[in-house]
Amino acid sequence: MTIEIKPEVKAATDQRLQSGSFHDVDELLMTALSKLPEDRRFDRDVRREAVRRMREFSKESKLSLGEPVTRDLVHEGHRF
């Protein structure tokens, strides 16, 4: 398999390998991949719950849509 990467990514990879942090590119990639969430829906569900809680807080606190903070919260909710 051939993978093309940007020069800055190659430089960062080379730097990590030279520092001894990883034995080879495979180890570096497996470590990086293991940091990714297994299921992207989890992230989406967490965000949706946060937006739901923000909206609930807005109602309980009687915030109006004219307030900058409330507008930002509503806008954030539209992203998810």
N, C-alpha and C positions, 0 to 999 in steps of 0.2 A: 504494500500500500504506500502511495506517495501522498504526503501531506505538505501543503504549502503554508508557511507561516510568515508573518510580518517580521522584518528585521529586528524590531524592538522585542518581539516575543522570543526570537532566537537568542538575542543577547541576554535576556533575562534567564532563559533556559541554560545557556552556557555558563552564566555566572553561578547559578545554583549548582550545576554539576561540578564546576571548578572549586566551589567552596567545600565540597564534600557532603553537602546536605543530602544528596541522592547518589546512588551508585551508577544509575544510567537513566536514559530518557524514559524507559518503560516505568521505572519506579516513580519518577516525577509525575508522569501522566496518571498512573494509577492512584497516587496520593491525591492529586488534584481532582480526579473524577470521583473519588470517594467522598469528597467534601460537598458534592452537589446533592441536592435533595433527591430522594428516590422517586418521589411522585410530586410533580409540579402542582397537582390539585391541592395538596396539603398547603402550600404557600398561598394559593388562591383562597382556600377556605379560611385560613388564618386572617388574611386581609379582609375578606368579606365580614368576618365576625368583628374585626376591629372597626370597620366602617359602620356596621349595625350598632355597635356600642356607642360610637361617636354620635350617631343620629339620635339614639335614645337619650344620651346625655344632653344633646341640644334641645330636645323636647322637654325634658325634665327641668332644664335650666331656663327655659323660655327664651332661647336665643333667636334673634330674627335673622332672616336671610340677608339683611343689609349689613350685618357685621362682617368684617373681613375674615375673622376666624371661622365663622359659620360658612361663608362662601367657600373658603379653602376646604373645609370638611366635605361639603357637598360636591365640590369638584373632584376631590380625592375619591369619593364614592363612585363617580361616573367612570373611573378608570377600571373598576372591577365589576 
